[in-house]
Amino acid sequence: MKAAALLLSALFLNTALASPSTKTDPGIKADYVLIKKSSRVMFLLKNSRVIKSYRVSLGKRPVGRKIYQGDHRTPEGKYKIEYFNPNSNFYYSLKISYPNELDKMIAQKLNVKTGGDIFIHGLPNKFPDPDSFRGRDWTKGCVALTNKEIKEVVSLVPVGTTVQIIP
């Protein structure tokens, strides 16, 4: 029921909040992250209310759930933030707990590897033109933001926060 209420809240606010919203109280931390793949928007929520939203880039093949390693799709389902990685190949990253049990079951039935290393992250550290990433899907399945945005997200989303990724 909570997920349905969060989804409805996010859908109604989708248009109004599709770009980064105004400043957030520094003491507020998100308790839920909702990523809506079809509109390329990530919502940070606290007590079922949107506190921030961001435009995001997804895997190169964004339609459909991630099935196997190397399919360039962004997963769909419920996950957790496992840890913060300040030393990744991207400017900051938050590890998503992909694969979940359903992902593992599907991969096992299809006899494929699920892969892993799905993150919410910034731009590659060694790329000369960060603007070329904006507005297109370019990751191997991760959720990407600008470096300024991921820095803010890291400050608002604690380890252990639930992440729901929907089509």
C-alpha positions as CSV (number, residue, x, y, z in Angstrom):
1,M,0.0,0.0,0.0
2,K,2.8,2.4,0.9
3,A,4.5,1.7,-2.5
4,A,1.2,2.5,-4.3
5,A,0.8,5.8,-2.4
6,L,4.4,6.7,-3.2
7,L,3.9,5.9,-6.8
8,L,0.8,8.0,-7.1
9,S,2.5,10.9,-5.3
10,A,5.4,10.7,-7.7
11,L,3.2,10.4,-10.8
12,F,1.2,13.5,-9.9
13,L,4.3,15.5,-9.1
14,N,6.3,14.2,-12.1
15,T,5.8,17.2,-14.3
16,A,6.2,19.8,-11.7
17,L,9.4,18.2,-10.3
18,A,11.1,17.0,-13.3
19,S,14.1,19.3,-12.8
20,P,16.1,19.6,-9.6
21,S,13.9,21.2,-6.9
22,T,14.7,23.9,-4.5
23,K,17.0,23.6,-1.5
24,T,16.2,21.0,1.1
25,D,16.5,21.4,4.8
26,P,20.0,20.1,5.6
27,G,18.7,17.9,8.4
28,I,16.3,16.0,6.2
29,K,17.3,12.7,4.9
30,A,15.4,10.6,2.3
31,D,13.8,7.4,3.5
32,Y,12.8,6.2,0.0
33,V,14.1,6.6,-3.5
34,L,11.7,6.1,-6.5
35,I,13.2,6.0,-10.0
36,K,10.6,6.2,-12.8
37,K,12.4,4.9,-15.9
38,S,9.9,6.0,-18.5
39,S,10.2,9.7,-17.6
40,R,13.9,9.5,-16.5
41,V,13.2,11.0,-13.1
42,M,14.5,10.0,-9.7
43,F,12.5,11.2,-6.6
44,L,13.8,11.3,-3.1
45,L,11.0,11.0,-0.5
46,K,10.7,11.4,3.2
47,N,7.6,10.2,5.0
48,S,5.9,9.6,1.5
49,R,6.5,13.2,0.4
50,V,8.9,14.2,-2.4
51,I,11.8,16.3,-1.1
52,K,13.9,16.4,-4.2
53,S,13.8,15.2,-7.8
54,Y,16.4,14.8,-10.6
55,R,16.5,14.0,-14.3
56,V,18.6,10.9,-14.8
57,S,20.2,8.8,-17.5
58,L,19.8,5.1,-17.6
59,G,21.3,2.0,-19.3
60,K,21.7,2.2,-23.1
61,R,18.7,-0.2,-23.5
62,P,16.4,1.3,-20.9
63,V,13.1,-0.4,-21.8
64,G,12.4,-3.6,-19.8
65,R,13.9,-5.1,-16.7
66,K,17.5,-6.1,-16.5
67,I,17.8,-9.9,-17.1
68,Y,21.4,-10.7,-17.6
69,Q,24.9,-9.3,-17.3
70,G,25.8,-7.1,-20.3
71,D,22.2,-6.4,-21.5
72,H,22.7,-2.6,-20.8
73,R,19.3,-2.4,-19.0
74,T,18.6,-0.7,-15.7
75,P,17.0,-3.1,-13.2
76,E,13.3,-2.9,-12.1
77,G,12.3,-3.8,-8.6
78,K,12.9,-3.0,-5.0
79,Y,16.5,-2.7,-3.7
80,K,18.5,-1.0,-0.9
81,I,21.5,1.3,-0.9
82,E,24.3,-0.9,0.2
83,Y,27.2,1.5,0.4
84,F,28.7,4.8,-0.7
85,N,31.8,4.6,-2.9
86,P,33.8,7.8,-3.0
87,N,36.6,6.2,-5.1
88,S,34.8,4.7,-8.1
89,N,35.5,5.3,-11.8
90,F,32.6,7.9,-11.6
91,Y,32.2,11.0,-9.5
92,Y,30.7,9.4,-6.3
93,S,28.4,6.4,-6.4
94,L,25.8,4.6,-4.3
95,K,25.7,0.8,-4.7
96,I,22.2,-0.6,-5.4
97,S,21.6,-4.1,-4.0
98,Y,20.9,-5.6,-7.4
99,P,20.2,-8.5,-7.9
100,N,17.3,-9.1,-5.6
101,E,15.7,-12.6,-5.1
102,L,13.4,-12.2,-8.1
103,D,16.2,-11.1,-10.4
104,K,18.2,-14.2,-9.3
105,M,15.3,-16.5,-9.8
106,I,14.6,-15.1,-13.4
107,A,18.3,-15.5,-14.3
108,Q,18.5,-19.0,-12.9
109,K,15.4,-20.1,-15.0
110,L,17.0,-18.6,-18.1
111,N,20.5,-20.0,-17.2
112,V,22.2,-16.6,-17.4
113,K,24.3,-14.5,-15.1
114,T,22.6,-11.5,-13.4
115,G,25.7,-9.4,-13.3
116,G,25.9,-6.7,-10.6
117,D,27.6,-3.5,-9.9
118,I,24.5,-1.3,-10.4
119,F,25.0,2.1,-8.9
120,I,23.5,5.6,-8.8
121,H,26.5,7.7,-9.8
122,G,27.9,10.8,-11.4
123,L,29.9,11.2,-14.6
124,P,33.0,9.3,-15.5
125,N,36.1,10.7,-13.8
126,K,38.2,10.7,-17.0
127,F,35.9,12.2,-19.6
128,P,36.7,15.6,-21.1
129,D,33.1,16.7,-22.0
130,P,30.6,16.0,-19.3
131,D,27.9,17.9,-21.1
132,S,27.8,15.2,-23.8
133,F,26.2,12.8,-21.4
134,R,23.2,15.1,-20.5
135,G,19.8,14.0,-21.9
136,R,20.8,10.6,-23.2
137,D,21.0,7.0,-21.9
138,W,24.6,6.0,-21.8
139,T,25.3,3.7,-18.8
140,K,25.7,-0.1,-18.7
141,G,22.6,-0.3,-16.5
142,C,23.3,2.2,-13.8
143,V,21.4,5.4,-12.9
144,A,23.4,8.6,-13.7
145,L,23.2,12.2,-12.6
146,T,25.5,15.2,-13.0
147,N,28.4,15.4,-10.5
148,K,26.7,18.3,-8.6
149,E,23.5,16.3,-8.3
150,I,25.1,13.0,-7.1
151,K,27.1,15.0,-4.5
152,E,23.7,16.3,-3.2
153,V,22.1,12.8,-3.4
154,V,24.9,11.3,-1.4
155,S,24.3,13.8,1.4
156,L,20.5,13.1,1.4
157,V,20.3,9.3,0.9
158,P,21.7,7.1,3.8
159,V,23.0,3.6,3.4
160,G,20.1,1.2,3.8
161,T,17.5,3.4,2.1
162,T,15.0,1.6,-0.1
163,V,15.2,2.1,-3.8
164,Q,12.2,1.3,-6.0
165,I,12.8,1.3,-9.8
166,I,9.7,1.2,-11.9
167,P,9.1,1.1,-15.7
